[in-house]
C-alpha cells in the first residue's frame, strides 16, 4: 500500500481528500502546516506528497525546498495543490521543487492521474 502525505491546513479539504484517497487504496497521513509536513516527511518517508502551498508556520514553497534539499527525501514526488491557478503560481511551484501542479477545488480523477504518473516515475 502506497503512503500519501497530505499537507493541508483546511480541515474540510484535508478530511474530504484523505477519505477519498483512502477509498482508492492509499494509506493517507496528514499534516496541518508546512513544518509538521516536513517533520512527517522525515519520519514517515511517504511515497508521494500532496502539498498545499498556502500553509501556516512554513508555507508550501519553503516546505518543498526543505524536503527537496534533504538527501533522504529529495526523490519523493511532490504535487502542489493550490487555489491560485495563475501561470506564475505554477512556475513558482516548479521552481520550489514540485514535480507537478494541480488546482483546487480538486478534481479527483485528474489528481489521481497526476499521482499515478509521479509514482511511476519515482520507482
MOPAC internal coordinates of N, CA, C and O (Angstrom, degrees):
PM7 1SCF
backbone

  N    0.0000 0     0.00 0     0.00 0    0    0    0
  C    1.4587 1     0.00 0     0.00 0    1    0    0
  C    1.5370 1   108.56 1     0.00 0    2    1    0
  O    1.2310 1   121.16 1   -50.28 1    3    2    1
  N    1.3265 1   115.38 1   129.72 1    3    2    1
  C    1.4583 1   119.68 1  -178.74 1    5    3    2
  C    1.5214 1   110.51 1   -83.47 1    6    5    3
  O    1.2310 1   121.02 1   -38.60 1    7    6    5
  N    1.3337 1   115.65 1   141.40 1    7    6    5
  C    1.4532 1   122.03 1  -178.76 1    9    7    6
  C    1.5185 1   110.24 1  -100.27 1   10    9    7
  O    1.2310 1   121.42 1   -51.83 1   11   10    9
  N    1.3244 1   114.88 1   128.17 1   11   10    9
  C    1.4530 1   122.84 1   177.70 1   13   11   10
  C    1.5238 1   107.96 1  -112.96 1   14   13   11
  O    1.2310 1   120.77 1   -50.37 1   15   14   13
  N    1.3286 1   116.14 1   129.63 1   15   14   13
  C    1.4578 1   120.96 1   172.64 1   17   15   14
  C    1.5231 1   107.37 1   -99.35 1   18   17   15
  O    1.2310 1   120.39 1   -62.32 1   19   18   17
  N    1.3078 1   116.85 1   117.68 1   19   18   17
  C    1.4561 1   123.57 1   177.91 1   21   19   18
  C    1.5232 1   108.04 1  -102.68 1   22   21   19
  O    1.2310 1   120.93 1   -66.58 1   23   22   21
  N    1.3250 1   115.83 1   113.42 1   23   22   21
  C    1.4685 1   120.89 1   179.77 1   25   23   22
  C    1.5209 1   106.67 1  -106.24 1   26   25   23
  O    1.2310 1   120.84 1   -74.80 1   27   26   25
  N    1.3241 1   116.00 1   105.20 1   27   26   25
  C    1.4695 1   122.90 1  -171.75 1   29   27   26
  C    1.5201 1   108.52 1  -150.73 1   30   29   27
  O    1.2310 1   120.21 1   -53.65 1   31   30   29
  N    1.3289 1   117.20 1   126.35 1   31   30   29
  C    1.4577 1   119.66 1  -177.52 1   33   31   30
  C    1.5250 1   113.45 1   -86.24 1   34   33   31
  O    1.2310 1   119.46 1   160.84 1   35   34   33
  N    1.3262 1   118.64 1   -19.16 1   35   34   33
  C    1.4553 1   121.26 1   179.85 1   37   35   34
  C    1.5304 1   108.90 1   -82.63 1   38   37   35
  O    1.2310 1   121.04 1   -64.45 1   39   38   37
  N    1.3295 1   115.62 1   115.55 1   39   38   37
  C    1.4654 1   120.70 1  -174.46 1   41   39   38
  C    1.5274 1   112.78 1   -58.79 1   42   41   39
  O    1.2310 1   120.18 1   138.51 1   43   42   41
  N    1.3226 1   117.26 1   -41.49 1   43   42   41
  C    1.4607 1   120.24 1  -178.88 1   45   43   42
  C    1.5412 1   110.56 1   -65.49 1   46   45   43
  O    1.2310 1   120.12 1   134.99 1   47   46   45
  N    1.3144 1   117.38 1   -45.01 1   47   46   45
  C    1.4711 1   120.77 1   178.00 1   49   47   46
  C    1.5253 1   111.16 1   -63.09 1   50   49   47
  O    1.2310 1   120.93 1   137.01 1   51   50   49
  N    1.3229 1   115.82 1   -42.99 1   51   50   49
  C    1.4699 1   121.60 1  -179.07 1   53   51   50
  C    1.5259 1   110.54 1   -62.01 1   54   53   51
  O    1.2310 1   120.80 1   133.42 1   55   54   53
  N    1.3193 1   116.08 1   -46.58 1   55   54   53
  C    1.4608 1   120.85 1  -177.70 1   57   55   54
  C    1.5308 1   110.75 1   -66.35 1   58   57   55
  O    1.2310 1   120.43 1   133.48 1   59   58   57
  N    1.3244 1   116.79 1   -46.52 1   59   58   57
  C    1.4662 1   121.01 1  -177.32 1   61   59   58
  C    1.5303 1   110.59 1   -63.14 1   62   61   59
  O    1.2310 1   120.14 1   130.96 1   63   62   61
  N    1.3297 1   117.34 1   -49.04 1   63   62   61
  C    1.4611 1   119.92 1  -175.94 1   65   63   62
  C    1.5252 1   111.13 1   -70.15 1   66   65   63
  O    1.2310 1   119.83 1   141.02 1   67   66   65
  N    1.3144 1   117.93 1   -38.98 1   67   66   65
  C    1.4715 1   119.02 1  -179.62 1   69   67   66
  C    1.5328 1   110.81 1   -64.99 1   70   69   67
  O    1.2310 1   119.92 1   141.55 1   71   70   69
  N    1.3274 1   117.76 1   -38.45 1   71   70   69
  C    1.4670 1   119.92 1   177.86 1   73   71   70
  C    1.5312 1   111.25 1   -66.68 1   74   73   71
  O    1.2310 1   120.50 1   139.23 1   75   74   73
  N    1.3251 1   116.65 1   -40.77 1   75   74   73
  C    1.4639 1   120.05 1  -179.77 1   77   75   74
  C    1.5305 1   111.08 1   -66.53 1   78   77   75
  O    1.2310 1   120.13 1   140.73 1   79   78   77
  N    1.3100 1   117.36 1   -39.27 1   79   78   77
  C    1.4670 1   120.26 1   178.31 1   81   79   78
  C    1.5260 1   111.49 1   -69.86 1   82   81   79
  O    1.2310 1   120.36 1   142.35 1   83   82   81
  N    1.3216 1   116.92 1   -37.65 1   83   82   81
  C    1.4720 1   120.59 1   177.72 1   85   83   82
  C    1.5297 1   110.01 1   -62.44 1   86   85   83
  O    1.2310 1   120.35 1   140.59 1   87   86   85
  N    1.3225 1   116.93 1   -39.41 1   87   86   85
  C    1.4645 1   120.13 1   177.39 1   89   87   86
  C    1.5258 1   112.06 1   -65.18 1   90   89   87
  O    1.2310 1   120.25 1   157.20 1   91   90   89
  N    1.3194 1   117.14 1   -22.80 1   91   90   89
  C    1.4695 1   121.74 1   177.56 1   93   91   90
  C    1.5321 1   111.52 1   -87.37 1   94   93   91
  O    1.2310 1   120.47 1  -177.34 1   95   94   93
  N    1.3331 1   116.71 1     2.66 1   95   94   93
  C    1.4581 1   120.01 1   173.98 1   97   95   94
  C    1.5200 1   116.22 1    98.83 1   98   97   95
  O    1.2310 1   120.03 1  -170.33 1   99   98   97
  N    1.3159 1   117.54 1     9.67 1   99   98   97
  C    1.4566 1   120.76 1   178.13 1  101   99   98
  C    1.5291 1   110.69 1   -92.65 1  102  101   99
  O    1.2310 1   120.71 1   -31.09 1  103  102  101
  N    1.3142 1   116.24 1   148.91 1  103  102  101
  C    1.4627 1   121.48 1   166.82 1  105  103  102
  C    1.5272 1   105.22 1   -87.27 1  106  105  103
  O    1.2310 1   120.46 1   -57.70 1  107  106  105
  N    1.3192 1   116.73 1   122.30 1  107  106  105
  C    1.4575 1   120.85 1  -175.51 1  109  107  106
  C    1.5237 1   109.88 1  -114.56 1  110  109  107
  O    1.2310 1   121.53 1   -53.36 1  111  110  109
  N    1.3326 1   114.69 1   126.64 1  111  110  109
  C    1.4584 1   120.62 1   170.96 1  113  111  110
  C    1.5261 1   106.29 1  -115.31 1  114  113  111
  O    1.2310 1   120.51 1   -28.39 1  115  114  113
  N    1.3284 1   116.64 1   151.61 1  115  114  113
  C    1.4604 1   118.97 1  -173.58 1  117  115  114
  C    1.5276 1   111.61 1  -129.34 1  118  117  115
  O    1.2310 1   122.18 1   -26.65 1  119  118  117
  N    1.3248 1   113.43 1   153.35 1  119  118  117
  C    1.4592 1   121.96 1   173.64 1  121  119  118
  C    1.5221 1   107.48 1  -134.47 1  122  121  119
  O    1.2310 1   120.90 1   -30.66 1  123  122  121
  N    1.3358 1   115.88 1   149.34 1  123  122  121
  C    1.4577 1   120.90 1  -175.64 1  125  123  122
  C    1.5188 1   113.45 1  -100.79 1  126  125  123
  O    1.2310 1   119.88 1   167.47 1  127  126  125
  N    1.3269 1   117.83 1   -12.53 1  127  126  125
  C    1.4578 1   120.29 1   177.65 1  129  127  126
  C    1.5294 1   109.16 1  -148.34 1  130  129  127
  O    1.2310 1   120.81 1   -11.08 1  131  130  129
  N    1.3139 1   116.05 1   168.92 1  131  130  129
  C    1.4502 1   120.65 1  -174.59 1  133  131  130
  C    1.5187 1   114.21 1   -63.23 1  134  133  131
  O    1.2310 1   120.07 1   140.34 1  135  134  133
  N    1.3217 1   117.48 1   -39.66 1  135  134  133
  C    1.4643 1   119.10 1  -179.91 1  137  135  134
  C    1.5228 1   111.10 1   -66.91 1  138  137  135
  O    1.2310 1   120.21 1   137.60 1  139  138  137
  N    1.3208 1   117.21 1   -42.40 1  139  138  137
  C    1.4624 1   121.00 1   176.52 1  141  139  138
  C    1.5283 1   109.71 1   -61.33 1  142  141  139
  O    1.2310 1   120.57 1   142.79 1  143  142  141
  N    1.3327 1   116.52 1   -37.21 1  143  142  141
  C    1.4612 1   120.95 1   177.80 1  145  143  142
  C    1.5150 1   112.44 1   -64.07 1  146  145  143
  O    1.2310 1   120.35 1   136.57 1  147  146  145
  N    1.3249 1   116.94 1   -43.43 1  147  146  145
  C    1.4700 1   121.35 1   177.18 1  149  147  146
  C    1.5275 1   109.44 1   -62.48 1  150  149  147
  O    1.2310 1   120.37 1   133.75 1  151  150  149
  N    1.3253 1   116.90 1   -46.25 1  151  150  149
  C    1.4706 1   120.96 1  -179.26 1  153  151  150
  C    1.5341 1   111.21 1   -60.77 1  154  153  151
  O    1.2310 1   120.21 1   135.21 1  155  154  153
  N    1.3369 1   117.21 1   -44.79 1  155  154  153
  C    1.4658 1   120.84 1   179.59 1  157  155  154
  C    1.5277 1   111.42 1   -66.72 1  158  157  155
  O    1.2310 1   120.71 1   145.24 1  159  158  157
  N    1.3244 1   116.25 1   -34.76 1  159  158  157
  C    1.4686 1   119.45 1   177.14 1  161  159  158
  C    1.5172 1   109.97 1   -61.01 1  162  161  159
  O    1.2310 1   120.30 1   134.68 1  163  162  161
  N    1.3136 1   117.03 1   -45.32 1  163  162  161
  C    1.4679 1   121.39 1  -179.03 1  165  163  162
  C    1.5356 1   111.38 1   -65.75 1  166  165  163
  O    1.2310 1   120.35 1   143.33 1  167  166  165
  N    1.3251 1   116.94 1   -36.67 1  167  166  165
  C    1.4674 1   121.65 1  -178.64 1  169  167  166
  C    1.5223 1   112.56 1   -77.71 1  170  169  167
  O    1.2310 1   120.42 1   133.65 1  171  170  169
  N    1.3215 1   116.80 1   -46.35 1  171  170  169
  C    1.4638 1   122.06 1  -168.81 1  173  171  170
  C    1.5247 1   114.75 1   -95.98 1  174  173  171
  O    1.2310 1   120.08 1   155.57 1  175  174  173
  N    1.3293 1   117.46 1   -24.43 1  175  174  173
  C    1.4713 1   122.47 1  -175.78 1  177  175  174
  C    1.5339 1   111.05 1    48.49 1  178  177  175
  O    1.2310 1   120.36 1  -115.55 1  179  178  177
  N    1.3378 1   116.93 1    64.45 1  179  178  177
  C    1.4723 1   120.22 1  -178.60 1  181  179  178
  C    1.5293 1   111.05 1   -64.78 1  182  181  179
  O    1.2310 1   120.85 1   -17.37 1  183  182  181
  N    1.3136 1   115.98 1   162.63 1  183  182  181
  C    1.4653 1   121.20 1   177.60 1  185  183  182
  C    1.5280 1   111.35 1   -75.94 1  186  185  183
  O    1.2310 1   120.60 1   153.08 1  187  186  185
  N    1.3430 1   116.45 1   -26.92 1  187  186  185
  C    1.4550 1   121.14 1  -178.35 1  189  187  186
  C    1.5186 1   108.66 1  -157.54 1  190  189  187
  O    1.2310 1   120.76 1   -30.64 1  191  190  189
  N    1.3331 1   116.15 1   149.36 1  191  190  189
  C    1.4659 1   121.83 1   178.73 1  193  191  190
  C    1.5158 1   109.22 1  -120.44 1  194  193  191
  O    1.2310 1   120.90 1   -47.80 1  195  194  193
  N    1.3316 1   115.88 1   132.20 1  195  194  193
  C    1.4559 1   122.82 1   170.02 1  197  195  194
  C    1.5251 1   105.88 1  -103.75 1  198  197  195
  O    1.2310 1   120.55 1   -65.79 1  199  198  197
  N    1.3292 1   116.56 1   114.21 1  199  198  197
  C    1.4632 1   122.21 1  -169.68 1  201  199  198
  C    1.5260 1   111.51 1  -113.92 1  202  201  199
  O    1.2310 1   121.15 1   -68.34 1  203  202  201
  N    1.3347 1   115.41 1   111.66 1  203  202  201
  C    1.4637 1   119.10 1   168.26 1  205  203  202
  C    1.5284 1   105.81 1   -66.88 1  206  205  203
  O    1.2310 1   119.86 1   -36.86 1  207  206  205
  N    1.3099 1   117.87 1   143.14 1  207  206  205
  C    1.4552 1   119.48 1  -177.00 1  209  207  206
  C    1.5237 1   112.69 1   -92.47 1  210  209  207
  O    1.2310 1   119.71 1   153.98 1  211  210  209
  N    1.3136 1   118.15 1   -26.02 1  211  210  209
  C    1.4699 1   122.28 1   179.71 1  213  211  210
  C    1.5214 1   109.04 1   -98.53 1  214  213  211
  O    1.2310 1   121.20 1   -94.37 1  215  214  213
  N    1.3242 1   115.31 1    85.63 1  215  214  213
  C    1.4605 1   120.98 1  -175.32 1  217  215  214
  C    1.5250 1   110.79 1  -120.05 1  218  217  215
  O    1.2310 1   120.37 1   -28.09 1  219  218  217
  N    1.3424 1   116.89 1   151.91 1  219  218  217
  C    1.4632 1   119.49 1   172.94 1  221  219  218
  C    1.5348 1   110.98 1   -77.47 1  222  221  219
  O    1.2310 1   120.89 1   -11.19 1  223  222  221
  N    1.2973 1   115.90 1   168.81 1  223  222  221
  C    1.4602 1   127.07 1   177.99 1  225  223  222
  C    1.5311 1   111.07 1    68.47 1  226  225  223
  O    1.2310 1   120.48 1   117.19 1  227  226  225
  N    1.3223 1   116.69 1   -62.81 1  227  226  225
  C    1.4618 1   123.02 1   178.73 1  229  227  226
  C    1.5211 1   105.79 1  -137.65 1  230  229  227
  O    1.2310 1   119.50 1   -61.72 1  231  230  229
  N    1.3375 1   118.56 1   118.28 1  231  230  229
  C    1.4634 1   119.40 1  -176.46 1  233  231  230
  C    1.5275 1   110.80 1   -68.76 1  234  233  231
  O    1.2310 1   120.94 1   -13.17 1  235  234  233
  N    1.3219 1   115.81 1   166.83 1  235  234  233
  C    1.4595 1   121.34 1  -175.44 1  237  235  234
  C    1.5154 1   113.74 1   -63.21 1  238  237  235
  O    1.2310 1   120.41 1   145.54 1  239  238  237
  N    1.3341 1   116.83 1   -34.46 1  239  238  237
  C    1.4609 1   119.72 1   179.39 1  241  239  238
  C    1.5309 1   110.35 1   -65.35 1  242  241  239
  O    1.2310 1   120.84 1   134.81 1  243  242  241
  N    1.3280 1   115.99 1   -45.19 1  243  242  241
  C    1.4670 1   120.57 1  -179.75 1  245  243  242
  C    1.5266 1   110.64 1   -67.90 1  246  245  243
  O    1.2310 1   120.38 1   136.37 1  247  246  245
  N    1.3254 1   116.88 1   -43.63 1  247  246  245
  C    1.4732 1   120.42 1   179.41 1  249  247  246
  C    1.5323 1   110.21 1   -60.68 1  250  249  247
  O    1.2310 1   120.30 1   139.86 1  251  250  249
  N    1.3306 1   117.02 1   -40.14 1  251  250  249
  C    1.4683 1   120.51 1   178.28 1  253  251  250
  C    1.5214 1   110.49 1   -62.39 1  254  253  251
  O    1.2310 1   120.24 1   134.32 1  255  254  253
  N    1.3229 1   117.14 1   -45.68 1  255  254  253
  C    1.4745 1   120.35 1   179.20 1  257  255  254
  C    1.5271 1   111.30 1   -58.82 1  258  257  255
  O    1.2310 1   120.46 1   136.39 1  259  258  257
  N    1.3293 1   116.72 1   -43.61 1  259  258  257
  C    1.4713 1   120.85 1  -179.74 1  261  259  258
  C    1.5293 1   110.05 1   -61.50 1  262  261  259
  O    1.2310 1   120.39 1   133.60 1  263  262  261
  N    1.3176 1   116.85 1   -46.40 1  263  262  261
  C    1.4726 1   121.52 1  -178.69 1  265  263  262
  C    1.5244 1   110.44 1   -64.16 1  266  265  263
  O    1.2310 1   120.42 1   136.56 1  267  266  265
  N    1.3353 1   116.80 1   -43.44 1  267  266  265
  C    1.4688 1   120.65 1  -176.71 1  269  267  266
  C    1.5301 1   112.58 1   -73.83 1  270  269  267
  O    1.2310 1   119.64 1   160.76 1  271  270  269
  N    1.3254 1   118.29 1   -19.24 1  271  270  269
  C    1.4644 1   121.09 1   179.10 1  273  271  270
  C    1.5226 1   112.51 1   -85.25 1  274  273  271
  O    1.2310 1   120.26 1   161.32 1  275  274  273
  N    1.3292 1   117.12 1   -18.68 1  275  274  273
  C    1.4667 1   120.46 1  -179.23 1  277  275  274
  C    1.5279 1   109.27 1   -82.94 1  278  277  275
  O    1.2310 1   119.96 1   -54.55 1  279  278  277
  N    1.3409 1   117.68 1   125.45 1  279  278  277
  C    1.4689 1   120.54 1  -177.50 1  281  279  278
  C    1.5288 1   113.71 1   -55.09 1  282  281  279
  O    1.2310 1   120.11 1   144.52 1  283  282  281
  N    1.3224 1   117.40 1   -35.48 1  283  282  281
  C    1.4656 1   120.65 1  -175.79 1  285  283  282
  C    1.5237 1   113.61 1   -78.21 1  286  285  283
  O    1.2310 1   119.82 1   166.59 1  287  286  285
  N    1.3394 1   117.95 1   -13.41 1  287  286  285
  C    1.4664 1   119.88 1  -178.41 1  289  287  286
  C    1.5328 1   113.22 1  -126.44 1  290  289  287
  O    1.2310 1   119.60 1  -178.78 1  291  290  289
  N    1.3043 1   118.38 1     1.22 1  291  290  289
  C    1.4712 1   121.35 1  -173.44 1  293  291  290
  C    1.5272 1   113.49 1   -64.01 1  294  293  291
  O    1.2310 1   119.90 1   156.22 1  295  294  293
  N    1.3261 1   117.80 1   -23.78 1  295  294  293
  C    1.4651 1   120.66 1  -177.34 1  297  295  294
  C    1.5297 1   113.83 1   -92.59 1  298  297  295
  O    1.2310 1   120.01 1   178.77 1  299  298  297
  N    1.3303 1   117.58 1    -1.23 1  299  298  297
  C    1.4639 1   120.07 1   177.63 1  301  299  298
  C    1.5223 1   108.24 1   -73.70 1  302  301  299
  O    1.2310 1   119.78 1   -57.49 1  303  302  301
  N    1.3437 1   118.03 1   122.51 1  303  302  301
  C    1.4583 1   119.17 1   179.76 1  305  303  302
  C    1.5284 1   111.67 1   -67.61 1  306  305  303
  O    1.2310 1   121.57 1   -39.70 1  307  306  305
  N    1.3333 1   114.60 1   140.30 1  307  306  305
  C    1.4598 1   121.78 1   178.79 1  309  307  306
  C    1.5236 1   108.46 1  -123.93 1  310  309  307
  O    1.2310 1   121.15 1   -53.05 1  311  310  309
  N    1.3315 1   115.40 1   126.95 1  311  310  309
  C    1.4600 1   121.16 1   174.09 1  313  311  310
  C    1.5249 1   107.45 1  -108.40 1  314  313  311
  O    1.2310 1   121.03 1   -59.00 1  315  314  313
  N    1.3257 1   115.63 1   121.00 1  315  314  313
  C    1.4601 1   121.35 1   177.28 1  317  315  314
  C    1.5259 1   109.24 1   -73.31 1  318  317  315
  O    1.2310 1   120.80 1   -44.82 1  319  318  317
  N    1.3170 1   116.07 1   135.18 1  319  318  317
  C    1.4600 1   122.10 1   173.58 1  321  319  318
  C    1.5242 1   107.54 1  -119.59 1  322  321  319
  O    1.2310 1   120.49 1   -57.36 1  323  322  321
  N    1.3140 1   116.66 1   122.64 1  323  322  321
  C    1.4570 1   118.17 1  -178.22 1  325  323  322
  C    1.5177 1   111.91 1  -150.66 1  326  325  323
  O    1.2310 1   121.54 1   -30.17 1  327  326  325
  N    1.3076 1   114.66 1   149.83 1  327  326  325
  C    1.4603 1   120.24 1   173.99 1  329  327  326
  C    1.5225 1   110.07 1   -80.79 1  330  329  327
  O    1.2310 1   120.17 1   167.92 1  331  330  329
  N    1.3277 1   117.28 1   -12.08 1  331  330  329
  C    1.4640 1   122.33 1   179.08 1  333  331  330
  C    1.5189 1   108.59 1   -83.98 1  334  333  331
  O    1.2310 1   120.36 1   -71.72 1  335  334  333
  N    1.3063 1   116.91 1   108.28 1  335  334  333
  C    1.4737 1   121.23 1  -172.61 1  337  335  334
  C    1.5259 1   112.73 1  -101.50 1  338  337  335
  O    1.2310 1   120.03 1  -166.40 1  339  338  337
  N    1.3132 1   117.54 1    13.60 1  339  338  337
  C    1.4620 1   119.66 1  -179.51 1  341  339  338
  C    1.5269 1   110.46 1   -75.97 1  342  341  339
  O    1.2310 1   121.07 1   -29.88 1  343  342  341
  N    1.3266 1   115.56 1   150.12 1  343  342  341
  C    1.4688 1   120.49 1  -179.28 1  345  343  342
  C    1.5156 1   111.51 1   -58.60 1  346  345  343
  O    1.2310 1   120.10 1   146.04 1  347  346  345
  N    1.3340 1   117.41 1   -33.96 1  347  346  345
  C    1.4692 1   119.90 1   179.73 1  349  347  346
  C    1.5275 1   111.51 1   -66.15 1  350  349  347
  O    1.2310 1   120.21 1   146.83 1  351  350  349
  N    1.3272 1   117.21 1   -33.17 1  351  350  349
  C    1.4678 1   120.40 1   177.56 1  353  351  350
  C    1.5179 1   110.63 1   -69.21 1  354  353  351
  O    1.2310 1   120.57 1   140.42 1  355  354  353
  N    1.3296 1   116.52 1   -39.58 1  355  354  353
  C    1.4526 1   120.43 1   177.71 1  357  355  354
  C    1.5353 1   109.55 1   -63.68 1  358  357  355
  O    1.2310 1   120.25 1   134.64 1  359  358  357
  N    1.3129 1   117.14 1   -45.36 1  359  358  357
  C    1.4612 1   121.09 1   178.74 1  361  359  358
  C    1.5318 1   110.94 1   -61.83 1  362  361  359
  O    1.2310 1   120.59 1   138.55 1  363  362  361
  N    1.3289 1   116.48 1   -41.45 1  363  362  361
  C    1.4704 1   121.23 1   179.09 1  365  363  362
  C    1.5335 1   110.39 1   -61.63 1  366  365  363
  O    1.2310 1   120.24 1   141.38 1  367  366  365
  N    1.3298 1   117.15 1   -38.62 1  367  366  365
  C    1.4688 1   120.85 1   178.81 1  369  367  366
  C    1.5328 1   110.71 1   -65.38 1  370  369  367
  O    1.2310 1   120.47 1   136.44 1  371  370  369
  N    1.3298 1   116.71 1   -43.56 1  371  370  369
  C    1.4720 1   119.86 1   178.24 1  373  371  370
  C    1.5289 1   110.89 1   -65.02 1  374  373  371
  O    1.2310 1   120.19 1   140.49 1  375  374  373
  N    1.3242 1   117.24 1   -39.51 1  375  374  373
  C    1.4638 1   120.44 1   178.66 1  377  375  374
  C    1.5266 1   111.55 1   -63.98 1  378  377  375
  O    1.2310 1   120.34 1   148.19 1  379  378  377
  N    1.3209 1   116.96 1   -31.81 1  379  378  377
  C    1.4634 1   120.71 1   178.33 1  381  379  378
  C    1.5278 1   111.88 1   -72.58 1  382  381  379
  O    1.2310 1   120.51 1   160.58 1  383  382  381
  N    1.3496 1   116.63 1   -19.42 1  383  382  381
  C    1.4557 1   120.47 1   178.74 1  385  383  382
  C    1.5126 1   114.93 1   119.79 1  386  385  383
  O    1.2310 1   119.97 1  -176.54 1  387  386  385
  N    1.3312 1   117.67 1     3.46 1  387  386  385
  C    1.4599 1   119.80 1   178.24 1  389  387  386
  C    1.5201 1   110.03 1   -65.17 1  390  389  387
  O    1.2310 1   121.04 1   -33.72 1  391  390  389
  N    1.3259 1   115.61 1   146.28 1  391  390  389
  C    1.4610 1   121.69 1  -179.66 1  393  391  390
  C    1.5192 1   112.31 1   -89.33 1  394  393  391
  O    1.2310 1   120.59 1   158.27 1  395  394  393
  N    1.3396 1   116.47 1   -21.73 1  395  394  393
  C    1.4578 1   121.00 1   178.37 1  397  395  394
  C    1.5152 1   107.62 1  -157.21 1  398  397  395
  O    1.2310 1   120.85 1    -3.23 1  399  398  397
  N    1.3135 1   115.98 1   176.77 1  399  398  397
  C    1.4592 1   123.00 1  -171.24 1  401  399  398
  C    1.5203 1   108.36 1  -146.27 1  402  401  399
  O    1.2310 1   120.29 1   -44.57 1  403  402  401
  N    1.3239 1   117.06 1   135.43 1  403  402  401
  C    1.4596 1   120.70 1   175.02 1  405  403  402
  C    1.5212 1   108.37 1  -142.62 1  406  405  403
  O    1.2310 1   121.19 1   -27.25 1  407  406  405
  N    1.3192 1   115.33 1   152.75 1  407  406  405
  C    1.4485 1   120.43 1  -176.44 1  409  407  406
  C    1.5261 1   111.49 1  -102.81 1  410  409  407
  O    1.2310 1   121.75 1   -23.79 1  411  410  409
  N    1.3201 1   114.26 1   156.21 1  411  410  409
  C    1.4593 1   122.04 1   173.35 1  413  411  410
  C    1.5169 1   107.24 1   -99.65 1  414  413  411
  O    1.2310 1   119.44 1   -29.22 1  415  414  413
  N    1.3062 1   118.68 1   150.78 1  415  414  413
  C    1.4658 1   124.99 1    -1.70 1  417  415  414
  C    1.5245 1   111.19 1   -66.02 1  418  417  415
  O    1.2310 1   121.61 1   -33.72 1  419  418  417
  N    1.3197 1   114.53 1   146.28 1  419  418  417
  C    1.4583 1   121.70 1  -176.53 1  421  419  418
  C    1.5226 1   110.45 1   -67.82 1  422  421  419
  O    1.2310 1   121.19 1   -48.17 1  423  422  421
  N    1.3284 1   115.32 1   131.83 1  423  422  421
  C    1.4642 1   122.15 1   169.47 1  425  423  422
  C    1.5258 1   104.29 1  -100.58 1  426  425  423
  O    1.2310 1   120.31 1   -71.52 1  427  426  425
  N    1.3339 1   117.01 1   108.48 1  427  426  425
  C    1.4583 1   120.92 1  -167.71 1  429  427  426
  C    1.5295 1   112.96 1   -57.02 1  430  429  427
  O    1.2310 1   119.38 1   133.48 1  431  430  429
  N    1.3156 1   118.79 1   -46.52 1  431  430  429
  C    1.4680 1   119.42 1  -177.91 1  433  431  430
  C    1.5236 1   112.15 1   -61.64 1  434  433  431
  O    1.2310 1   120.37 1   140.31 1  435  434  433
  N    1.3331 1   116.89 1   -39.69 1  435  434  433
  C    1.4649 1   120.76 1   178.24 1  437  435  434
  C    1.5313 1   110.09 1   -65.18 1  438  437  435
  O    1.2310 1   120.60 1   135.37 1  439  438  437
  N    1.3371 1   116.47 1   -44.63 1  439  438  437
  C    1.4593 1   120.19 1   179.75 1  441  439  438
  C    1.5278 1   111.19 1   -64.42 1  442  441  439
  O    1.2310 1   120.28 1   137.42 1  443  442  441
  N    1.3284 1   117.08 1   -42.58 1  443  442  441
  C    1.4699 1   120.38 1   179.40 1  445  443  442
  C    1.5292 1   111.26 1   -60.44 1  446  445  443
  O    1.2310 1   120.40 1   141.45 1  447  446  445
  N    1.3180 1   116.85 1   -38.55 1  447  446  445
  C    1.4640 1   120.28 1   178.16 1  449  447  446
  C    1.5331 1   110.50 1   -64.24 1  450  449  447
  O    1.2310 1   120.37 1   136.74 1  451  450  449
  N    1.3225 1   116.89 1   -43.26 1  451  450  449
  C    1.4631 1   120.78 1   178.16 1  453  451  450
  C    1.5330 1   110.48 1   -64.94 1  454  453  451
  O    1.2310 1   120.35 1   140.99 1  455  454  453
  N    1.3291 1   116.94 1   -39.01 1  455  454  453
  C    1.4568 1   121.11 1   178.62 1  457  455  454
  C    1.5381 1   110.21 1   -63.69 1  458  457  455
  O    1.2310 1   120.41 1   133.33 1  459  458  457
  N    1.3353 1   116.82 1   -46.67 1  459  458  457
  C    1.4619 1   120.13 1  -179.50 1  461  459  458
  C    1.5312 1   111.52 1   -61.86 1  462  461  459
  O    1.2310 1   120.39 1   139.59 1  463  462  461
  N    1.3387 1   116.85 1   -40.41 1  463  462  461
  C    1.4656 1   120.16 1   177.15 1  465  463  462
  C    1.5142 1   111.46 1   -63.05 1  466  465  463
  O    1.2310 1   120.18 1   135.43 1  467  466  465
  N    1.3295 1   117.26 1   -44.57 1  467  466  465
  C    1.4579 1   121.20 1  -179.71 1  469  467  466
  C    1.5283 1   110.96 1   -65.59 1  470  469  467
  O    1.2310 1   120.22 1   138.38 1  471  470  469
  N    1.3132 1   117.19 1   -41.62 1  471  470  469
  C    1.4729 1   121.01 1   179.96 1  473  471  470
  C    1.5244 1   110.62 1   -65.89 1  474  473  471
  O    1.2310 1   120.21 1   141.06 1  475  474  473
  N    1.3286 1   117.20 1   -38.94 1  475  474  473
  C    1.4662 1   120.86 1   179.82 1  477  475  474
  C    1.5242 1   110.72 1   -65.81 1  478  477  475
  O    1.2310 1   120.06 1   140.84 1  479  478  477
  N    1.3179 1   117.49 1   -39.16 1  479  478  477
  C    1.4759 1   121.85 1   179.74 1  481  479  478
  C    1.5140 1   111.76 1   -68.59 1  482  481  479
  O    1.2310 1   120.12 1   150.45 1  483  482  481
  N    1.3245 1   117.37 1   -29.55 1  483  482  481
  C    1.4689 1   120.46 1  -173.38 1  485  483  482
  C    1.5364 1   113.10 1   -83.56 1  486  485  483
  O    1.2310 1   120.16 1   173.41 1  487  486  485
  N    1.3185 1   117.29 1    -6.59 1  487  486  485
  C    1.4738 1   119.79 1  -177.73 1  489  487  486
  C    1.5103 1   111.93 1   -77.13 1  490  489  487
  O    1.2310 1   120.10 1   180.00 1  491  490  489

